[in-house]
Amino acid sequence: MGLLNVLVVSILTCLKIYWSCGDEIEIRCDNSNTSKNIFPDTYLSCEPPPVLDKPTKVYVSLQILEIDGISEHQMEFRMHAYLVIAWKDRRLDLEKLISGDEQFRTFPCGAEKFLWKPDIVFHNSKHVLFFSETVPNSRTKVLRDGSIYYYARYLVQVGCLMELHRYPLDTQHCNFQMSLIASPDFKVALHWMGEDDSPYKTLAGSILLFQKIRPLKFVMLPPVTKKSKDMWSTGNYSTLVAEFTFVRRMMSSVVNTYIPSTLVVILSWFTFWLDVQAVPGRVTLGVTSFLTLATQVVQTRSQLPPVDYLKALDIWLLACFIMVSFSLLEYAVAYYVFYDYSDNKINKVHSVLHSYVRETEQSVKRDCDSRCSNSSLTKASKTPKIDRISRIGFPVIFSLFFISYWIHFMNE
């Protein structure tokens, strides 16, 4: 029974080695004499290489393939890039690898797992995907000067706390932070590869764009590199910051929001040219404008996060909402004032006629009816003064707001 168990375990082990190509390659590489001679007996893969009581300098380059998925609602953007790292480890015996005229040689594949690598993490990432289709998308090479050159391909979901006070006339500044998780700055110091004193600045820049990045809703300005230090209870850790600036494209907001809301406000002014007795027409036009603008406000706010401050778009829509509401309120005032004035005039006519012709009740009645009919004709053809004022006042007020709004936000 025991012999049978040993036989089954041996068969399973052989099958695992056979079907796992990566593992098979590692075993073959580990058995090579070259990889055995690289690492000294005292080599520790968990400790950075010492450099005369100075921190080990690690140079980083970010080579970006694409940036998309910029979301105000989720406060994030997505970046597809290669992370390139270069450093020197003088503990390694790399003379056999760097001999010859080649600019670089591939590091023995099976020996990579014994190599010390900088413990770089993406400080403000939400999700990181390391590409491993067909083969793992990473490689370690050795340059002619004995430097270790490592690169890997990632898809990173980066968090970005956006300021939406000026939305949709805003410019967003998003940072991508890379720092060390276990090596304080007295052991390892991060530097950008494109710095003036970098020995690798001719090899690669700090941030390289493989193609022109064109996000759907933004225009991306050239990224800026920065450096900082994070202070923790276990020490200070160096951090590299890549700042991306996204300027929002205006055409979509102008076509979908600003022009329709302006047309709705202008449409609500048409009621000032309708007769005050045209109650169904004026009320229908005012209420329709009101409901159309309210629907637009709801749809616009549903696309944005529920922030607790007013955005530039909120100010615009609020002003349009107020203009439409006041145009509807204006009709109520015009209707009340006009009919109150007409009723008082009719009462005065009745009193004069009653005192003037008392002897014939029938003639007084006919005379009163005749005068009331003439008053109604005058009332139907007369435009209230408040409508005549509104025809000029409402467009002037909205035009002043329109000019002030765009001058204020475009100057900022």
C-alpha positions in Angstrom: 0.0 0.0 0.0 2.8 2.4 0.8 4.6 1.6 -2.4 1.4 2.3 -4.3 1.1 5.8 -2.7 4.7 6.6 -3.6 4.1 5.5 -7.2 1.0 7.7 -7.5 2.8 10.8 -6.0 5.7 10.3 -8.4 3.3 10.1 -11.4 1.4 13.2 -10.4 4.7 15.1 -9.9 5.9 14.1 -13.4 2.6 15.2 -15.0 2.8 18.6 -13.2 6.3 19.2 -14.5 5.4 18.1 -18.0 2.3 20.3 -18.3 3.8 23.4 -16.6 6.1 24.9 -19.3 7.2 27.8 -17.1 8.2 25.4 -14.2 10.0 23.2 -16.7 12.0 26.1 -18.0 12.8 27.3 -14.5 14.2 23.9 -13.6 16.3 23.8 -16.7 17.6 27.3 -16.1 18.3 26.7 -12.4 20.5 23.8 -13.4 22.7 25.9 -15.7 26.2 26.7 -14.5 25.8 30.4 -15.5 23.0 31.1 -13.0 24.8 29.3 -10.2 27.9 31.4 -10.6 26.0 34.8 -10.6 25.0 34.8 -6.9 27.6 34.6 -4.1 27.0 32.4 -1.1 26.3 35.4 1.1 23.7 36.9 -1.3 20.4 37.9 0.4 17.5 38.5 -2.0 15.5 40.3 0.7 18.2 43.0 1.3 19.1 45.8 -1.1 22.7 46.1 -2.3 24.8 48.2 0.1 26.6 51.2 -1.4 29.1 52.6 1.1 26.5 53.5 3.7 24.4 55.3 1.1 21.0 54.4 -0.2 20.8 52.3 -3.3 19.6 54.5 -6.2 16.8 53.0 -8.2 15.8 54.7 -11.4 12.2 54.4 -12.7 10.6 55.2 -16.0 6.9 55.1 -16.9 6.2 54.2 -20.5 2.6 54.7 -21.2 0.6 52.9 -23.9 -2.9 54.3 -23.2 -4.9 56.3 -20.7 -8.7 56.0 -20.8 -11.7 55.4 -18.5 -11.5 58.8 -16.9 -14.6 58.8 -14.6 -15.9 61.6 -12.5 -18.5 59.4 -10.9 -15.9 56.8 -9.8 -13.1 59.4 -9.3 -10.6 57.3 -11.2 -8.8 56.8 -14.5 -7.2 53.7 -16.2 -3.6 53.6 -17.4 -1.9 50.9 -19.5 1.9 51.2 -19.2 5.2 49.5 -18.9 7.1 50.1 -15.6 10.9 50.2 -16.2 13.4 50.0 -13.4 17.2 50.1 -13.4 19.7 49.7 -10.6 23.1 48.3 -9.8 23.8 45.3 -7.6 27.5 45.0 -7.2 27.1 41.8 -5.2 26.4 39.9 -8.5 29.1 38.4 -10.7 27.8 39.5 -14.1 31.1 39.5 -16.1 30.2 36.5 -18.1 26.8 38.0 -19.0 28.0 41.4 -20.1 31.0 40.2 -22.1 30.7 40.9 -25.8 29.5 43.8 -28.0 25.8 43.5 -27.2 24.2 46.4 -25.4 22.3 44.1 -23.0 21.9 40.4 -22.3 18.9 38.7 -20.9 19.2 37.7 -17.3 19.0 33.9 -16.8 15.3 33.1 -16.4 15.5 30.7 -13.6 17.7 33.0 -11.6 15.3 35.9 -11.6 13.4 34.6 -8.5 16.7 34.8 -6.5 17.4 38.4 -7.5 16.7 41.4 -5.3 14.2 43.7 -6.9 12.9 47.1 -5.6 9.7 46.7 -3.6 7.8 49.3 -5.6 4.0 49.6 -5.0 1.4 51.8 -6.7 0.4 54.0 -3.8 -3.0 55.3 -5.0 -4.1 52.4 -7.2 -7.5 50.7 -6.8 -6.8 47.7 -9.0 -3.7 46.4 -10.7 -3.6 43.8 -13.5 -0.3 42.2 -14.4 -0.4 40.9 -18.0 0.5 37.2 -18.3 -1.2 36.0 -21.5 0.9 33.5 -23.4 3.9 34.4 -21.2 4.4 36.7 -18.2 4.9 40.2 -19.6 8.1 41.0 -17.6 11.8 40.6 -18.3 15.1 41.2 -16.6 18.1 42.2 -18.5 21.7 43.1 -17.8 23.2 46.3 -19.4 26.9 46.6 -20.5 27.7 48.7 -17.4 26.5 45.9 -15.1 23.1 47.5 -14.4 20.0 45.5 -13.9 17.2 46.5 -16.2 13.7 45.3 -15.4 10.4 46.0 -17.1 6.8 44.8 -16.7 3.5 45.5 -18.3 0.5 46.6 -16.1 -3.0 47.9 -16.3 -3.7 50.2 -13.4 -6.9 51.6 -12.1 -5.7 54.9 -10.4 -7.8 56.8 -7.9 -8.1 60.6 -8.5 -10.0 62.9 -6.2 -11.4 65.4 -8.7 -12.6 68.9 -8.0 -15.8 69.6 -9.8 -16.5 73.2 -8.8 -16.0 74.4 -12.3 -17.6 71.4 -14.1 -17.9 71.2 -17.1 -15.3 74.0 -17.6 -12.8 72.2 -15.3 -9.3 71.0 -15.5 -8.4 67.9 -13.5 -5.0 67.2 -12.0 -4.5 63.5 -11.2 -1.4 61.9 -9.6 0.0 58.4 -10.0 2.2 57.6 -7.0 4.9 55.0 -6.8 6.6 54.3 -3.5 8.5 51.6 -1.6 6.7 49.4 0.8 9.5 48.0 2.9 12.7 49.8 2.1 13.1 53.2 3.9 15.0 56.1 2.2 18.2 55.4 4.0 18.3 52.0 2.2 16.7 52.7 -1.1 16.0 56.0 -2.9 13.8 56.3 -5.9 14.7 58.6 -8.8 13.2 59.3 -12.1 15.2 57.9 -15.0 15.1 61.2 -16.9 16.7 63.3 -14.2 19.8 65.4 -15.0 22.2 63.3 -12.9 20.7 60.0 -14.0 23.1 57.6 -15.7 20.2 56.2 -17.7 18.6 59.4 -19.1 19.9 58.5 -22.6 18.3 55.1 -22.3 14.8 56.2 -21.4 13.0 59.3 -20.2 11.0 59.7 -17.0 7.7 59.4 -18.7 7.4 58.2 -22.3 4.2 58.2 -24.4 4.2 55.6 -27.0 1.5 57.4 -28.9 -0.6 60.5 -28.6 -3.0 60.0 -25.8 -6.5 61.1 -26.7 -9.1 60.5 -24.0 -12.7 60.8 -25.1 -13.8 63.7 -23.0 -10.5 65.3 -22.2 -7.3 66.8 -23.7 -4.2 65.5 -21.9 -1.3 67.9 -21.3 2.3 66.6 -21.1 2.7 64.8 -17.8 4.9 66.3 -15.1 7.2 64.3 -12.7 7.7 65.1 -9.0 9.4 63.5 -6.0 8.3 63.5 -2.4 8.8 61.6 0.9 6.1 59.8 2.9 6.7 59.7 6.6 5.6 56.6 8.5 6.2 55.2 11.9 8.8 52.8 10.5 10.8 55.6 8.6 10.7 57.9 5.6 10.0 56.4 2.2 10.7 58.0 -1.1 7.8 58.5 -3.5 7.7 59.3 -7.2 4.7 61.2 -8.5 3.5 61.4 -12.1 1.0 64.3 -12.5 -1.5 64.1 -15.3 -3.5 67.1 -16.4 -6.8 66.6 -18.1 -8.6 69.5 -19.7 -12.2 68.8 -20.4 -13.5 69.1 -23.9 -16.4 71.7 -24.1 -18.2 70.7 -27.2 -20.2 67.9 -25.7 -21.6 70.1 -22.8 -22.3 73.0 -25.1 -24.4 70.8 -27.5 -26.1 68.7 -24.9 -26.7 71.1 -22.1 -26.0 74.8 -22.7 -27.7 75.2 -26.1 -30.9 73.2 -25.2 -31.3 75.0 -21.9 -30.9 78.4 -23.5 -33.5 77.6 -26.1 -35.9 76.5 -23.4 -35.5 79.9 -21.7 -36.1 81.8 -24.9 -39.1 79.6 -25.6 -40.6 80.7 -22.3 -40.5 84.3 -23.4 -42.9 83.8 -26.2 -45.8 83.9 -23.7 -45.2 87.7 -23.4 -46.4 88.1 -27.0 -49.6 86.1 -26.4 -52.8 87.7 -25.3 -53.5 87.7 -21.6 -56.8 86.0 -22.2 -55.2 83.1 -24.0 -55.0 81.1 -20.8 -54.5 77.6 -22.2 -51.8 78.7 -24.6 -49.7 80.8 -22.1 -50.0 78.2 -19.3 -49.2 75.3 -21.5 -46.1 77.0 -23.0 -44.9 78.0 -19.5 -45.4 74.7 -17.9 -43.9 72.8 -20.8 -40.7 74.9 -20.6 -40.6 74.4 -16.8 -40.9 70.6 -17.1 -38.4 70.3 -19.9 -35.8 72.2 -18.0 -36.5 70.2 -14.8 -36.0 66.9 -16.8 -32.7 68.2 -18.1 -31.5 69.1 -14.6 -32.3 65.6 -13.3 -30.6 63.9 -16.2 -27.5 66.0 -15.9 -27.1 65.5 -12.1 -27.6 61.7 -12.5 -24.3 61.5 -14.4 -22.2 63.1 -11.7 -21.3 62.1 -8.1 -23.4 63.6 -5.3 -21.0 66.3 -4.2 -22.0 68.7 -1.5 -21.2 71.9 -3.4 -22.4 73.8 -6.4 -20.8 73.2 -9.8 -20.6 75.7 -12.6 -23.2 73.7 -14.5 -25.5 73.8 -11.5 -25.3 77.6 -11.4 -26.2 77.8 -15.1 -29.2 75.4 -14.8 -30.4 77.1 -11.6 -30.4 80.5 -13.4 -32.3 79.0 -16.4 -34.8 77.4 -14.0 -35.4 80.7 -12.2 -35.9 82.5 -15.5 -38.5 80.0 -16.7 -40.2 80.0 -13.3 -40.5 83.8 -13.2 -41.9 83.9 -16.8 -44.7 81.6 -15.6 -45.2 83.7 -12.5 -45.3 86.9 -14.6 -48.3 85.6 -16.4 -50.1 85.0 -13.1 -49.4 88.6 -12.0 -50.4 90.0 -15.5 -53.7 88.1 -15.4 -54.6 89.2 -11.9 -53.7 92.9 -12.5 -55.4 93.1 -15.8 -58.7 91.6 -14.7 -58.7 93.5 -11.4 -58.3 96.8 -13.4 -61.1 95.8 -15.8 -63.6 94.9 -13.1 -63.1 98.2 -11.3 -63.7 100.1 -14.5 -66.9 98.3 -15.2 -68.2 99.0 -11.6 -67.5 102.7 -12.2 -69.5 102.6 -15.4 -72.4 100.9 -13.7 -72.6 103.6 -10.9 -72.4 106.5 -13.4 -75.2 105.0 -15.6 -77.4 104.2 -12.6 -77.3 107.8 -11.2 -77.6 109.4 -14.6 -80.6 107.5 -16.0 -83.0 106.4 -13.3 -86.4 107.0 -14.9 -86.1 104.2 -17.4 -84.7 100.9 -16.1 -84.8 99.2 -19.4 -82.8 101.9 -21.2 -80.3 101.9 -18.3 -79.8 98.2 -18.6 -79.3 98.4 -22.4 -76.9 101.2 -22.0 -74.9 99.3 -19.3 -74.7 96.2 -21.5 -73.5 98.3 -24.4 -70.7 99.9 -22.3 -69.7 96.5 -20.8 -69.4 95.1 -24.3 -67.2 98.0 -25.4 -65.0 97.5 -22.3 -64.5 93.9 -23.1 -63.4 94.7 -26.6 -61.0 97.2 -25.3 -59.7 94.7 -22.7 -59.2 92.0 -25.4 -57.2 94.3 -27.6 -55.1 95.9 -24.9 -51.7 94.5 -23.8 -50.9 94.7 -20.1 -48.0 96.9 -19.2 -46.2 94.2 -17.3 -46.0 92.1 -20.5 -44.5 95.0 -22.4 -41.9 95.4 -19.7 -41.1 91.7 -19.6 -40.5 91.6 -23.4 -37.4 93.7 -22.8 -36.5 93.0 -19.2 -36.2 89.2 -19.3 -33.9 89.1 -22.3 -31.7 91.9 -20.9 -31.4 90.1 -17.5 -30.6 86.8 -19.1 -28.1 88.4 -21.5 -26.3 90.0 -18.5 -26.1 86.7 -16.7 -24.9 84.9 -19.9 -22.0 87.4 -20.4 -21.0 87.4 -16.7 -21.1 83.6 -16.5 -18.8 82.9 -19.4 -16.4 85.8 -18.6 -16.0 84.6 -15.0 -15.4 80.9 -15.7 -13.4 81.3 -18.9 -11.0 83.8 -17.3 -10.4 81.3 -14.5 
